[in-house]
Each structure stands twice: as C-alpha cells, then as structure tokens.
Amino acid sequence: MAVTPAQARKLALSFEGASERPHFDRFAFRTPRKTFATLAGDGSDINLMFDSALQELYCEQVPHAFAPVPGGWGKMGATRCDLKRVDKVTLESALKAAHGLAQPLPKKTRATKPRGR
C-alpha cells in the first residue's frame, strides 16, 4: 500500500512538462507555469497544490492519507499526502489532478479589428 519516495518522484516526473527543483527542505515538481507538488526531504509526505474542491474530495475520500496543510497554505488548497498511507493508484490520480491545475493557461485569441479605409 505505501508509496516510496522514489515512486512518488517517478510519478510526479511522468507528467508532460514536469521538472524537479530544490524547494527549501523539499523537492518541488513544476510545470512551466507553477509548482504542483512538493516532496519532503525525508520522503515522508508529498504536498499537492489543489484547489478547494479537489482538497475536499481527496480529504473526504481518503482521510487516512490526505489532510489540508496546516495554516494559510491549507486554506489555499495545499494538501498533505502521507506516503506510508496512500496507494500508488490514488497518488497518481492526485498528482494528475494537481498537475492539471498547474498547466499553462490557454492563450487568448485576439479579436482582429477590420481595417479601416
């Protein structure tokens, strides 16, 4: 049932455009736009950058593995996942959801003005 830190890292990096960078005492997994997850340096947990709806869903469905990060980050959707209490399929689903939220925003198409004479 438990996911190792190496498995979590491999899953996070499997998404298109994902890269890894140091982030204080953690490792951040990013899209070109922003961070979608951070892995603890000791490998105990991974924080996922959810919106409030995803945070509520995962915390309700898998309460033994997911909980809001304490404080302000948690109020903004940051969610802790205990790697010893989550299975690989659930973590992959959560990472996919967080990665999707961190994708670059679609470019707006500019309306073209008719040229005046």
Order of alpha helices (4+ residues) and beta strands (2+ residues): alpha-beta-beta-beta-beta-alpha-beta-alpha-beta-alpha
